[in-house]
Amino acid sequence: MQRSHIPSDGNAFHRFVVGRDGEGHWIARDEEGMTGGVFADRTSAVRFATMESGHQAGAIRFAPASVCLSLFN
């Protein structure tokens, strides 16, 4: 997987990005860098992002499989 910036879709506000890191862990990361976590499975990552975003519709987007997420970039 390559490390890459996740471009905004321009249409909606997305507070969290969910995807995998280079080791296969699931990452949920706030786009402002304020909060995030490493999770064992996709469901847990999405649950965290959902709760942290206040169940706001459109607040979560998924990184393409070709992108390697990190909490620190």
PDB file of N, H, CA, C and O in Angstrom:
ATOM      1  N   MET A   1       0.832  -1.178   0.000  1.00  0.00           N
ATOM      2  CA  MET A   1       0.000   0.000   0.000  1.00  0.00           C
ATOM      3  C   MET A   1       0.877   1.242   0.000  1.00  0.00           C
ATOM      4  O   MET A   1       1.960   1.252   0.586  1.00  0.00           O
ATOM      5  N   GLN A   2       0.407   2.273  -0.653  1.00  0.00           N
ATOM      6  H   GLN A   2      -0.472   2.265  -1.129  1.00  0.00           H
ATOM      7  CA  GLN A   2       1.153   3.519  -0.688  1.00  0.00           C
ATOM      8  C   GLN A   2       0.552   4.510   0.292  1.00  0.00           C
ATOM      9  O   GLN A   2      -0.653   4.494   0.544  1.00  0.00           O
ATOM     10  N   ARG A   3       1.384   5.360   0.837  1.00  0.00           N
ATOM     11  H   ARG A   3       2.362   5.373   0.632  1.00  0.00           H
ATOM     12  CA  ARG A   3       0.895   6.437   1.691  1.00  0.00           C
ATOM     13  C   ARG A   3       0.477   7.582   0.792  1.00  0.00           C
ATOM     14  O   ARG A   3       1.203   7.965  -0.126  1.00  0.00           O
ATOM     15  N   SER A   4      -0.682   8.114   1.061  1.00  0.00           N
ATOM     16  H   SER A   4      -1.272   7.803   1.806  1.00  0.00           H
ATOM     17  CA  SER A   4      -1.179   9.159   0.189  1.00  0.00           C
ATOM     18  C   SER A   4      -2.175  10.028   0.931  1.00  0.00           C
ATOM     19  O   SER A   4      -2.814   9.593   1.889  1.00  0.00           O
ATOM     20  N   HIS A   5      -2.293  11.242   0.482  1.00  0.00           N
ATOM     21  H   HIS A   5      -1.774  11.596  -0.296  1.00  0.00           H
ATOM     22  CA  HIS A   5      -3.312  12.151   0.990  1.00  0.00           C
ATOM     23  C   HIS A   5      -4.667  11.696   0.462  1.00  0.00           C
ATOM     24  O   HIS A   5      -4.790  11.353  -0.714  1.00  0.00           O
ATOM     25  N   ILE A   6      -5.680  11.690   1.317  1.00  0.00           N
ATOM     26  H   ILE A   6      -5.579  11.969   2.272  1.00  0.00           H
ATOM     27  CA  ILE A   6      -7.033  11.343   0.907  1.00  0.00           C
ATOM     28  C   ILE A   6      -7.725  12.625   0.455  1.00  0.00           C
ATOM     29  O   ILE A   6      -8.003  13.492   1.284  1.00  0.00           O
ATOM     30  N   PRO A   7      -8.009  12.767  -0.838  1.00  0.00           N
ATOM     31  CA  PRO A   7      -8.636  14.001  -1.294  1.00  0.00           C
ATOM     32  C   PRO A   7     -10.076  14.127  -0.819  1.00  0.00           C
ATOM     33  O   PRO A   7     -10.790  13.130  -0.711  1.00  0.00           O
ATOM     34  N   SER A   8     -10.493  15.334  -0.541  1.00  0.00           N
ATOM     35  H   SER A   8      -9.913  16.144  -0.628  1.00  0.00           H
ATOM     36  CA  SER A   8     -11.874  15.600  -0.164  1.00  0.00           C
ATOM     37  C   SER A   8     -12.758  15.470  -1.387  1.00  0.00           C
ATOM     38  O   SER A   8     -12.332  15.775  -2.500  1.00  0.00           O
ATOM     39  N   ASP A   9     -13.989  15.017  -1.187  1.00  0.00           N
ATOM     40  H   ASP A   9     -14.335  14.769  -0.283  1.00  0.00           H
ATOM     41  CA  ASP A   9     -14.881  14.892  -2.338  1.00  0.00           C
ATOM     42  C   ASP A   9     -15.527  16.212  -2.709  1.00  0.00           C
ATOM     43  O   ASP A   9     -16.164  16.318  -3.757  1.00  0.00           O
ATOM     44  N   GLY A  10     -15.370  17.225  -1.858  1.00  0.00           N
ATOM     45  H   GLY A  10     -14.853  17.139  -1.007  1.00  0.00           H
ATOM     46  CA  GLY A  10     -15.854  18.561  -2.187  1.00  0.00           C
ATOM     47  C   GLY A  10     -17.331  18.778  -1.963  1.00  0.00           C
ATOM     48  O   GLY A  10     -17.777  19.925  -1.947  1.00  0.00           O
ATOM     49  N   ASN A  11     -18.114  17.723  -1.790  1.00  0.00           N
ATOM     50  H   ASN A  11     -17.752  16.791  -1.803  1.00  0.00           H
ATOM     51  CA  ASN A  11     -19.564  17.862  -1.664  1.00  0.00           C
ATOM     52  C   ASN A  11     -20.055  17.829  -0.224  1.00  0.00           C
ATOM     53  O   ASN A  11     -21.063  18.456   0.099  1.00  0.00           O
ATOM     54  N   ALA A  12     -19.364  17.114   0.634  1.00  0.00           N
ATOM     55  H   ALA A  12     -18.545  16.604   0.372  1.00  0.00           H
ATOM     56  CA  ALA A  12     -19.870  16.906   1.977  1.00  0.00           C
ATOM     57  C   ALA A  12     -18.764  17.094   2.994  1.00  0.00           C
ATOM     58  O   ALA A  12     -17.581  16.958   2.682  1.00  0.00           O
ATOM     59  N   PHE A  13     -19.160  17.403   4.193  1.00  0.00           N
ATOM     60  H   PHE A  13     -20.122  17.514   4.446  1.00  0.00           H
ATOM     61  CA  PHE A  13     -18.224  17.496   5.288  1.00  0.00           C
ATOM     62  C   PHE A  13     -17.955  16.094   5.798  1.00  0.00           C
ATOM     63  O   PHE A  13     -18.888  15.385   6.175  1.00  0.00           O
ATOM     64  N   HIS A  14     -16.709  15.687   5.817  1.00  0.00           N
ATOM     65  H   HIS A  14     -15.952  16.263   5.510  1.00  0.00           H
ATOM     66  CA  HIS A  14     -16.329  14.376   6.340  1.00  0.00           C
ATOM     67  C   HIS A  14     -15.375  14.595   7.491  1.00  0.00           C
ATOM     68  O   HIS A  14     -14.269  15.102   7.301  1.00  0.00           O
ATOM     69  N   ARG A  15     -15.784  14.226   8.653  1.00  0.00           N
ATOM     70  H   ARG A  15     -16.682  13.815   8.808  1.00  0.00           H
ATOM     71  CA  ARG A  15     -14.938  14.456   9.812  1.00  0.00           C
ATOM     72  C   ARG A  15     -13.933  13.332  10.018  1.00  0.00           C
ATOM     73  O   ARG A  15     -12.821  13.595  10.476  1.00  0.00           O
ATOM     74  N   PHE A  16     -14.278  12.100   9.701  1.00  0.00           N
ATOM     75  H   PHE A  16     -15.181  11.886   9.329  1.00  0.00           H
ATOM     76  CA  PHE A  16     -13.405  10.962   9.936  1.00  0.00           C
ATOM     77  C   PHE A  16     -13.096  10.206   8.656  1.00  0.00           C
ATOM     78  O   PHE A  16     -13.919  10.100   7.747  1.00  0.00           O
ATOM     79  N   VAL A  17     -11.878   9.686   8.621  1.00  0.00           N
ATOM     80  H   VAL A  17     -11.209   9.772   9.360  1.00  0.00           H
ATOM     81  CA  VAL A  17     -11.453   8.777   7.557  1.00  0.00           C
ATOM     82  C   VAL A  17     -11.189   7.431   8.222  1.00  0.00           C
ATOM     83  O   VAL A  17     -10.527   7.364   9.258  1.00  0.00           O
ATOM     84  N   VAL A  18     -11.706   6.361   7.627  1.00  0.00           N
ATOM     85  H   VAL A  18     -12.244   6.415   6.786  1.00  0.00           H
ATOM     86  CA  VAL A  18     -11.497   5.009   8.130  1.00  0.00           C
ATOM     87  C   VAL A  18     -10.797   4.208   7.044  1.00  0.00           C
ATOM     88  O   VAL A  18     -11.194   4.252   5.879  1.00  0.00           O
ATOM     89  N   GLY A  19      -9.765   3.482   7.422  1.00  0.00           N
ATOM     90  H   GLY A  19      -9.443   3.446   8.368  1.00  0.00           H
ATOM     91  CA  GLY A  19      -9.034   2.642   6.481  1.00  0.00           C
ATOM     92  C   GLY A  19      -8.012   1.805   7.224  1.00  0.00           C
ATOM     93  O   GLY A  19      -8.039   1.725   8.453  1.00  0.00           O
ATOM     94  N   ARG A  20      -7.105   1.179   6.476  1.00  0.00           N
ATOM     95  H   ARG A  20      -7.082   1.245   5.478  1.00  0.00           H
ATOM     96  CA  ARG A  20      -6.101   0.306   7.079  1.00  0.00           C
ATOM     97  C   ARG A  20      -4.718   0.945   7.061  1.00  0.00           C
ATOM     98  O   ARG A  20      -4.392   1.748   6.187  1.00  0.00           O
ATOM     99  N   ASP A  21      -3.913   0.562   8.058  1.00  0.00           N
ATOM    100  H   ASP A  21      -4.178  -0.090   8.768  1.00  0.00           H
ATOM    101  CA  ASP A  21      -2.522   0.985   8.060  1.00  0.00           C
ATOM    102  C   ASP A  21      -1.672  -0.076   7.365  1.00  0.00           C
ATOM    103  O   ASP A  21      -2.209  -1.071   6.878  1.00  0.00           O
ATOM    104  N   GLY A  22      -0.379   0.117   7.312  1.00  0.00           N
ATOM    105  H   GLY A  22       0.057   0.926   7.707  1.00  0.00           H
ATOM    106  CA  GLY A  22       0.520  -0.797   6.627  1.00  0.00           C
ATOM    107  C   GLY A  22       0.600  -2.181   7.243  1.00  0.00           C
ATOM    108  O   GLY A  22       1.050  -3.122   6.590  1.00  0.00           O
ATOM    109  N   GLU A  23       0.169  -2.319   8.491  1.00  0.00           N
ATOM    110  H   GLU A  23      -0.197  -1.555   9.022  1.00  0.00           H
ATOM    111  CA  GLU A  23       0.194  -3.609   9.170  1.00  0.00           C
ATOM    112  C   GLU A  23      -1.166  -4.301   9.164  1.00  0.00           C
ATOM    113  O   GLU A  23      -1.318  -5.379   9.740  1.00  0.00           O
ATOM    114  N   GLY A  24      -2.155  -3.685   8.517  1.00  0.00           N
ATOM    115  H   GLY A  24      -2.032  -2.809   8.050  1.00  0.00           H
ATOM    116  CA  GLY A  24      -3.481  -4.290   8.426  1.00  0.00           C
ATOM    117  C   GLY A  24      -4.449  -3.909   9.521  1.00  0.00           C
ATOM    118  O   GLY A  24      -5.585  -4.384   9.527  1.00  0.00           O
ATOM    119  N   HIS A  25      -4.026  -3.052  10.461  1.00  0.00           N
ATOM    120  H   HIS A  25      -3.103  -2.667  10.456  1.00  0.00           H
ATOM    121  CA  HIS A  25      -4.933  -2.583  11.497  1.00  0.00           C
ATOM    122  C   HIS A  25      -5.896  -1.566  10.906  1.00  0.00           C
ATOM    123  O   HIS A  25      -5.575  -0.882   9.935  1.00  0.00           O
ATOM    124  N   TRP A  26      -7.055  -1.477  11.490  1.00  0.00           N
ATOM    125  H   TRP A  26      -7.316  -2.033  12.279  1.00  0.00           H
ATOM    126  CA  TRP A  26      -8.022  -0.470  11.061  1.00  0.00           C
ATOM    127  C   TRP A  26      -7.765   0.829  11.808  1.00  0.00           C
ATOM    128  O   TRP A  26      -7.543   0.827  13.019  1.00  0.00           O
ATOM    129  N   ILE A  27      -7.798   1.936  11.078  1.00  0.00           N
ATOM    130  H   ILE A  27      -7.978   1.937  10.095  1.00  0.00           H
ATOM    131  CA  ILE A  27      -7.554   3.274  11.620  1.00  0.00           C
ATOM    132  C   ILE A  27      -8.819   4.102  11.421  1.00  0.00           C
ATOM    133  O   ILE A  27      -9.421   4.081  10.348  1.00  0.00           O
ATOM    134  N   ALA A  28      -9.212   4.822  12.451  1.00  0.00           N
ATOM    135  H   ALA A  28      -8.723   4.839  13.323  1.00  0.00           H
ATOM    136  CA  ALA A  28     -10.246   5.858  12.349  1.00  0.00           C
ATOM    137  C   ALA A  28      -9.564   7.136  12.799  1.00  0.00           C
ATOM    138  O   ALA A  28      -9.059   7.219  13.919  1.00  0.00           O
ATOM    139  N   ARG A  29      -9.549   8.131  11.926  1.00  0.00           N
ATOM    140  H   ARG A  29      -9.959   8.064  11.016  1.00  0.00           H
ATOM    141  CA  ARG A  29      -8.775   9.340  12.184  1.00  0.00           C
ATOM    142  C   ARG A  29      -9.618  10.580  11.874  1.00  0.00           C
ATOM    143  O   ARG A  29     -10.219  10.691  10.805  1.00  0.00           O
ATOM    144  N   ASP A  30      -9.647  11.493  12.820  1.00  0.00           N
ATOM    145  H   ASP A  30      -9.160  11.403  13.688  1.00  0.00           H
ATOM    146  CA  ASP A  30     -10.298  12.783  12.610  1.00  0.00           C
ATOM    147  C   ASP A  30      -9.469  13.569  11.602  1.00  0.00           C
ATOM    148  O   ASP A  30      -8.245  13.616  11.723  1.00  0.00           O
ATOM    149  N   GLU A  31     -10.097  14.177  10.627  1.00  0.00           N
ATOM    150  H   GLU A  31     -11.092  14.138  10.529  1.00  0.00           H
ATOM    151  CA  GLU A  31      -9.365  14.910   9.598  1.00  0.00           C
ATOM    152  C   GLU A  31      -8.632  16.129  10.141  1.00  0.00           C
ATOM    153  O   GLU A  31      -7.711  16.628   9.493  1.00  0.00           O
ATOM    154  N   GLU A  32      -9.019  16.617  11.311  1.00  0.00           N
ATOM    155  H   GLU A  32      -9.767  16.212  11.837  1.00  0.00           H
ATOM    156  CA  GLU A  32      -8.343  17.762  11.917  1.00  0.00           C
ATOM    157  C   GLU A  32      -7.187  17.320  12.813  1.00  0.00           C
ATOM    158  O   GLU A  32      -6.478  18.161  13.365  1.00  0.00           O
ATOM    159  N   GLY A  33      -6.994  16.020  12.962  1.00  0.00           N
ATOM    160  H   GLY A  33      -7.570  15.336  12.514  1.00  0.00           H
ATOM    161  CA  GLY A  33      -5.904  15.507  13.780  1.00  0.00           C
ATOM    162  C   GLY A  33      -6.147  15.596  15.277  1.00  0.00           C
ATOM    163  O   GLY A  33      -5.202  15.517  16.062  1.00  0.00           O
ATOM    164  N   MET A  34      -7.385  15.756  15.676  1.00  0.00           N
ATOM    165  H   MET A  34      -8.152  15.820  15.038  1.00  0.00           H
ATOM    166  CA  MET A  34      -7.702  15.907  17.095  1.00  0.00           C
ATOM    167  C   MET A  34      -7.880  14.574  17.818  1.00  0.00           C
ATOM    168  O   MET A  34      -7.576  14.475  19.007  1.00  0.00           O
ATOM    169  N   THR A  35      -8.364  13.557  17.126  1.00  0.00           N
ATOM    170  H   THR A  35      -8.611  13.638  16.161  1.00  0.00           H
ATOM    171  CA  THR A  35      -8.612  12.267  17.763  1.00  0.00           C
ATOM    172  C   THR A  35      -8.541  11.157  16.719  1.00  0.00           C
ATOM    173  O   THR A  35      -8.627  11.405  15.516  1.00  0.00           O
ATOM    174  N   GLY A  36      -8.387   9.967  17.194  1.00  0.00           N
ATOM    175  H   GLY A  36      -8.318   9.766  18.171  1.00  0.00           H
ATOM    176  CA  GLY A  36      -8.332   8.812  16.307  1.00  0.00           C
ATOM    177  C   GLY A  36      -7.940   7.590  17.097  1.00  0.00           C
ATOM    178  O   GLY A  36      -7.679   7.671  18.297  1.00  0.00           O
ATOM    179  N   GLY A  37      -7.898   6.450  16.422  1.00  0.00           N
ATOM    180  H   GLY A  37      -8.110   6.384  15.447  1.00  0.00           H
ATOM    181  CA  GLY A  37      -7.534   5.227  17.109  1.00  0.00           C
ATOM    182  C   GLY A  37      -7.165   4.131  16.140  1.00  0.00           C
ATOM    183  O   GLY A  37      -7.410   4.224  14.937  1.00  0.00           O
ATOM    184  N   VAL A  38      -6.565   3.078  16.697  1.00  0.00           N
ATOM    185  H   VAL A  38      -6.367   3.003  17.675  1.00  0.00           H
ATOM    186  CA  VAL A  38      -6.195   1.880  15.962  1.00  0.00           C
ATOM    187  C   VAL A  38      -7.103   0.766  16.462  1.00  0.00           C
ATOM    188  O   VAL A  38      -7.267   0.580  17.668  1.00  0.00           O
ATOM    189  N   PHE A  39      -7.693   0.027  15.521  1.00  0.00           N
ATOM    190  H   PHE A  39      -7.560   0.178  14.542  1.00  0.00           H
ATOM    191  CA  PHE A  39      -8.707  -0.964  15.882  1.00  0.00           C
ATOM    192  C   PHE A  39      -8.418  -2.312  15.229  1.00  0.00           C
ATOM    193  O   PHE A  39      -7.775  -2.390  14.183  1.00  0.00           O
ATOM    194  N   ALA A  40      -8.907  -3.362  15.869  1.00  0.00           N
ATOM    195  H   ALA A  40      -9.429  -3.298  16.719  1.00  0.00           H
ATOM    196  CA  ALA A  40      -8.686  -4.723  15.371  1.00  0.00           C
ATOM    197  C   ALA A  40      -9.585  -5.050  14.182  1.00  0.00           C
ATOM    198  O   ALA A  40      -9.252  -5.912  13.369  1.00  0.00           O
ATOM    199  N   ASP A  41     -10.729  -4.361  14.081  1.00  0.00           N
ATOM    200  H   ASP A  41     -10.999  -3.661  14.742  1.00  0.00           H
ATOM    201  CA  ASP A  41     -11.640  -4.661  12.977  1.00  0.00           C
ATOM    202  C   ASP A  41     -12.353  -3.401  12.502  1.00  0.00           C
ATOM    203  O   ASP A  41     -12.383  -2.378  13.186  1.00  0.00           O
ATOM    204  N   ARG A  42     -12.921  -3.510  11.316  1.00  0.00           N
ATOM    205  H   ARG A  42     -12.897  -4.341  10.760  1.00  0.00           H
ATOM    206  CA  ARG A  42     -13.595  -2.376  10.667  1.00  0.00           C
ATOM    207  C   ARG A  42     -14.792  -1.891  11.482  1.00  0.00           C
ATOM    208  O   ARG A  42     -15.013  -0.687  11.613  1.00  0.00           O
ATOM    209  N   THR A  43     -15.561  -2.829  12.028  1.00  0.00           N
ATOM    210  H   THR A  43     -15.381  -3.807  11.922  1.00  0.00           H
ATOM    211  CA  THR A  43     -16.752  -2.475  12.794  1.00  0.00           C
ATOM    212  C   THR A  43     -16.404  -1.578  13.972  1.00  0.00           C
ATOM    213  O   THR A  43     -17.098  -0.595  14.231  1.00  0.00           O
ATOM    214  N   SER A  44     -15.335  -1.910  14.684  1.00  0.00           N
ATOM    215  H   SER A  44     -14.771  -2.708  14.473  1.00  0.00           H
ATOM    216  CA  SER A  44     -14.924  -1.097  15.831  1.00  0.00           C
ATOM    217  C   SER A  44     -14.471   0.293  15.403  1.00  0.00           C
ATOM    218  O   SER A  44     -14.780   1.277  16.075  1.00  0.00           O
ATOM    219  N   ALA A  45     -13.746   0.384  14.296  1.00  0.00           N
ATOM    220  H   ALA A  45     -13.495  -0.416  13.751  1.00  0.00           H
ATOM    221  CA  ALA A  45     -13.294   1.678  13.787  1.00  0.00           C
ATOM    222  C   ALA A  45     -14.483   2.552  13.394  1.00  0.00           C
ATOM    223  O   ALA A  45     -14.514   3.744  13.701  1.00  0.00           O
ATOM    224  N   VAL A  46     -15.450   1.959  12.720  1.00  0.00           N
ATOM    225  H   VAL A  46     -15.424   0.991  12.471  1.00  0.00           H
ATOM    226  CA  VAL A  46     -16.639   2.710  12.301  1.00  0.00           C
ATOM    227  C   VAL A  46     -17.468   3.109  13.518  1.00  0.00           C
ATOM    228  O   VAL A  46     -17.986   4.224  13.571  1.00  0.00           O
ATOM    229  N   ARG A  47     -17.598   2.223  14.486  1.00  0.00           N
ATOM    230  H   ARG A  47     -17.177   1.317  14.443  1.00  0.00           H
ATOM    231  CA  ARG A  47     -18.352   2.545  15.707  1.00  0.00           C
ATOM    232  C   ARG A  47     -17.727   3.748  16.417  1.00  0.00           C
ATOM    233  O   ARG A  47     -18.434   4.665  16.834  1.00  0.00           O
ATOM    234  N   PHE A  48     -16.400   3.737  16.550  1.00  0.00           N
ATOM    235  H   PHE A  48     -15.826   2.992  16.211  1.00  0.00           H
ATOM    236  CA  PHE A  48     -15.691   4.860  17.180  1.00  0.00           C
ATOM    237  C   PHE A  48     -15.958   6.158  16.420  1.00  0.00           C
ATOM    238  O   PHE A  48     -16.321   7.168  17.023  1.00  0.00           O
ATOM    239  N   ALA A  49     -15.781   6.132  15.111  1.00  0.00           N
ATOM    240  H   ALA A  49     -15.487   5.311  14.621  1.00  0.00           H
ATOM    241  CA  ALA A  49     -15.980   7.339  14.300  1.00  0.00           C
ATOM    242  C   ALA A  49     -17.422   7.826  14.370  1.00  0.00           C
ATOM    243  O   ALA A  49     -17.675   9.030  14.408  1.00  0.00           O
ATOM    244  N   THR A  50     -18.352   6.903  14.387  1.00  0.00           N
ATOM    245  H   THR A  50     -18.147   5.925  14.356  1.00  0.00           H
ATOM    246  CA  THR A  50     -19.772   7.259  14.481  1.00  0.00           C
ATOM    247  C   THR A  50     -20.071   7.955  15.799  1.00  0.00           C
ATOM    248  O   THR A  50     -20.730   8.995  15.831  1.00  0.00           O
ATOM    249  N   MET A  51     -19.584   7.377  16.876  1.00  0.00           N
ATOM    250  H   MET A  51     -19.049   6.532  16.850  1.00  0.00           H
ATOM    251  CA  MET A  51     -19.822   7.973  18.196  1.00  0.00           C
ATOM    252  C   MET A  51     -19.140   9.341  18.321  1.00  0.00           C
ATOM    253  O   MET A  51     -19.739  10.293  18.819  1.00  0.00           O
ATOM    254  N   GLU A  52     -17.891   9.433  17.868  1.00  0.00           N
ATOM    255  H   GLU A  52     -17.404   8.659  17.463  1.00  0.00           H
ATOM    256  CA  GLU A  52     -17.140  10.687  17.980  1.00  0.00           C
ATOM    257  C   GLU A  52     -17.708  11.796  17.103  1.00  0.00           C
ATOM    258  O   GLU A  52     -17.542  12.975  17.413  1.00  0.00           O
ATOM    259  N   SER A  53     -18.366  11.436  16.027  1.00  0.00           N
ATOM    260  H   SER A  53     -18.501  10.477  15.775  1.00  0.00           H
ATOM    261  CA  SER A  53     -18.933  12.449  15.134  1.00  0.00           C
ATOM    262  C   SER A  53     -20.380  12.780  15.487  1.00  0.00           C
ATOM    263  O   SER A  53     -21.038  13.544  14.780  1.00  0.00           O
ATOM    264  N   GLY A  54     -20.868  12.209  16.570  1.00  0.00           N
ATOM    265  H   GLY A  54     -20.334  11.589  17.144  1.00  0.00           H
ATOM    266  CA  GLY A  54     -22.231  12.509  17.005  1.00  0.00           C
ATOM    267  C   GLY A  54     -23.282  11.964  16.065  1.00  0.00           C
ATOM    268  O   GLY A  54     -24.360  12.544  15.940  1.00  0.00           O
ATOM    269  N   HIS A  55     -22.991  10.865  15.404  1.00  0.00           N
ATOM    270  H   HIS A  55     -22.115  10.393  15.506  1.00  0.00           H
ATOM    271  CA  HIS A  55     -23.913  10.206  14.461  1.00  0.00           C
ATOM    272  C   HIS A  55     -24.308  11.124  13.301  1.00  0.00           C
ATOM    273  O   HIS A  55     -25.384  10.971  12.724  1.00  0.00           O
ATOM    274  N   GLN A  56     -23.440  12.070  12.966  1.00  0.00           N
ATOM    275  H   GLN A  56     -22.566  12.195  13.435  1.00  0.00           H
ATOM    276  CA  GLN A  56     -23.724  13.015  11.885  1.00  0.00           C
ATOM    277  C   GLN A  56     -23.660  12.300  10.529  1.00  0.00           C
ATOM    278  O   GLN A  56     -22.660  11.661  10.205  1.00  0.00           O
ATOM    279  N   ALA A  57     -24.717  12.413   9.757  1.00  0.00           N
ATOM    280  H   ALA A  57     -25.530  12.932  10.021  1.00  0.00           H
ATOM    281  CA  ALA A  57     -24.749  11.793   8.426  1.00  0.00           C
ATOM    282  C   ALA A  57     -23.628  12.356   7.563  1.00  0.00           C
ATOM    283  O   ALA A  57     -23.428  13.570   7.516  1.00  0.00           O
ATOM    284  N   GLY A  58     -22.907  11.490   6.889  1.00  0.00           N
ATOM    285  H   GLY A  58     -23.069  10.504   6.928  1.00  0.00           H
ATOM    286  CA  GLY A  58     -21.849  11.919   5.988  1.00  0.00           C
ATOM    287  C   GLY A  58     -20.542  12.264   6.676  1.00  0.00           C
ATOM    288  O   GLY A  58     -19.633  12.788   6.031  1.00  0.00           O
ATOM    289  N   ALA A  59     -20.421  11.985   7.977  1.00  0.00           N
ATOM    290  H   ALA A  59     -21.159  11.560   8.501  1.00  0.00           H
ATOM    291  CA  ALA A  59     -19.219  12.365   8.712  1.00  0.00           C
ATOM    292  C   ALA A  59     -18.077  11.364   8.565  1.00  0.00           C
ATOM    293  O   ALA A  59     -16.958  11.648   8.990  1.00  0.00           O
ATOM    294  N   ILE A  60     -18.333  10.210   7.980  1.00  0.00           N
ATOM    295  H   ILE A  60     -19.242   9.979   7.634  1.00  0.00           H
ATOM    296  CA  ILE A  60     -17.301   9.179   7.841  1.00  0.00           C
ATOM    297  C   ILE A  60     -17.127   8.846   6.372  1.00  0.00           C
ATOM    298  O   ILE A  60     -18.099   8.671   5.637  1.00  0.00           O
ATOM    299  N   ARG A  61     -15.869   8.762   5.956  1.00  0.00           N
ATOM    300  H   ARG A  61     -15.079   8.904   6.553  1.00  0.00           H
ATOM    301  CA  ARG A  61     -15.593   8.264   4.614  1.00  0.00           C
ATOM    302  C   ARG A  61     -14.500   7.215   4.712  1.00  0.00           C
ATOM    303  O   ARG A  61     -13.764   7.161   5.698  1.00  0.00           O
ATOM    304  N   PHE A  62     -14.401   6.398   3.706  1.00  0.00           N
ATOM    305  H   PHE A  62     -14.999   6.442   2.906  1.00  0.00           H
ATOM    306  CA  PHE A  62     -13.466   5.286   3.711  1.00  0.00           C
ATOM    307  C   PHE A  62     -12.337   5.540   2.726  1.00  0.00           C
ATOM    308  O   PHE A  62     -12.560   5.946   1.585  1.00  0.00           O
ATOM    309  N   ALA A  63     -11.124   5.292   3.192  1.00  0.00           N
ATOM    310  H   ALA A  63     -10.942   4.963   4.118  1.00  0.00           H
ATOM    311  CA  ALA A  63      -9.948   5.439   2.345  1.00  0.00           C
ATOM    312  C   ALA A  63      -9.924   4.301   1.333  1.00  0.00           C
ATOM    313  O   ALA A  63     -10.336   3.186   1.655  1.00  0.00           O
ATOM    314  N   PRO A  64      -9.447   4.560   0.106  1.00  0.00           N
ATOM    315  CA  PRO A  64      -9.301   3.477  -0.858  1.00  0.00           C
ATOM    316  C   PRO A  64      -8.316   2.425  -0.327  1.00  0.00           C
ATOM    317  O   PRO A  64      -7.410   2.749   0.441  1.00  0.00           O
ATOM    318  N   ALA A  65      -8.496   1.186  -0.734  1.00  0.00           N
ATOM    319  H   ALA A  65      -9.231   0.923  -1.358  1.00  0.00           H
ATOM    320  CA  ALA A  65      -7.618   0.094  -0.280  1.00  0.00           C
ATOM    321  C   ALA A  65      -6.157   0.345  -0.609  1.00  0.00           C
ATOM    322  O   ALA A  65      -5.274  -0.174   0.073  1.00  0.00           O
ATOM    323  N   SER A  66      -5.889   1.131  -1.640  1.00  0.00           N
ATOM    324  H   SER A  66      -6.607   1.553  -2.193  1.00  0.00           H
ATOM    325  CA  SER A  66      -4.499   1.405  -2.054  1.00  0.00           C
ATOM    326  C   SER A  66      -3.806   2.434  -1.165  1.00  0.00           C
ATOM    327  O   SER A  66      -2.608   2.671  -1.322  1.00  0.00           O
ATOM    328  N   VAL A  67      -4.538   3.053  -0.232  1.00  0.00           N
ATOM    329  H   VAL A  67      -5.511   2.861  -0.104  1.00  0.00           H
ATOM    330  CA  VAL A  67      -3.982   4.093   0.635  1.00  0.00           C
ATOM    331  C   VAL A  67      -3.698   3.522   2.012  1.00  0.00           C
ATOM    332  O   VAL A  67      -4.540   2.844   2.601  1.00  0.00           O
ATOM    333  N   CYS A  68      -2.527   3.795   2.510  1.00  0.00           N
ATOM    334  H   CYS A  68      -1.843   4.346   2.031  1.00  0.00           H
ATOM    335  CA  CYS A  68      -2.096   3.355   3.838  1.00  0.00           C
ATOM    336  C   CYS A  68      -2.290   4.498   4.821  1.00  0.00           C
ATOM    337  O   CYS A  68      -1.593   5.509   4.739  1.00  0.00           O
ATOM    338  N   LEU A  69      -3.230   4.350   5.753  1.00  0.00           N
ATOM    339  H   LEU A  69      -3.796   3.528   5.820  1.00  0.00           H
ATOM    340  CA  LEU A  69      -3.481   5.397   6.737  1.00  0.00           C
ATOM    341  C   LEU A  69      -2.533   5.300   7.919  1.00  0.00           C
ATOM    342  O   LEU A  69      -1.963   4.246   8.204  1.00  0.00           O
ATOM    343  N   SER A  70      -2.383   6.411   8.586  1.00  0.00           N
ATOM    344  H   SER A  70      -2.846   7.267   8.354  1.00  0.00           H
ATOM    345  CA  SER A  70      -1.616   6.492   9.823  1.00  0.00           C
ATOM    346  C   SER A  70      -2.282   7.518  10.712  1.00  0.00           C
ATOM    347  O   SER A  70      -2.932   8.442  10.222  1.00  0.00           O
ATOM    348  N   LEU A  71      -2.127   7.363  12.000  1.00  0.00           N
ATOM    349  H   LEU A  71      -1.600   6.612  12.397  1.00  0.00           H
ATOM    350  CA  LEU A  71      -2.670   8.374  12.910  1.00  0.00           C
ATOM    351  C   LEU A  71      -1.853   9.660  12.870  1.00  0.00           C
ATOM    352  O   LEU A  71      -2.312  10.709  13.322  1.00  0.00           O
ATOM    353  N   PHE A  72      -0.644   9.574  12.329  1.00  0.00           N
ATOM    354  H   PHE A  72      -0.272   8.721  11.962  1.00  0.00           H
ATOM    355  CA  PHE A  72       0.292  10.687  12.450  1.00  0.00           C
ATOM    356  C   PHE A  72       0.535  11.460  11.169  1.00  0.00           C
ATOM    357  O   PHE A  72       1.373  12.362  11.170  1.00  0.00           O
ATOM    358  N   ASN A  73      -0.151  11.156  10.078  1.00  0.00           N
ATOM    359  H   ASN A  73      -0.832  10.423  10.078  1.00  0.00           H
ATOM    360  CA  ASN A  73       0.052  11.948   8.850  1.00  0.00           C
ATOM    361  C   ASN A  73      -1.243  12.260   8.183  1.00  0.00           C
ATOM    362  O   ASN A  73      -1.258  12.916   7.142  1.00  0.00           O
TER     363      ASN A  73
END
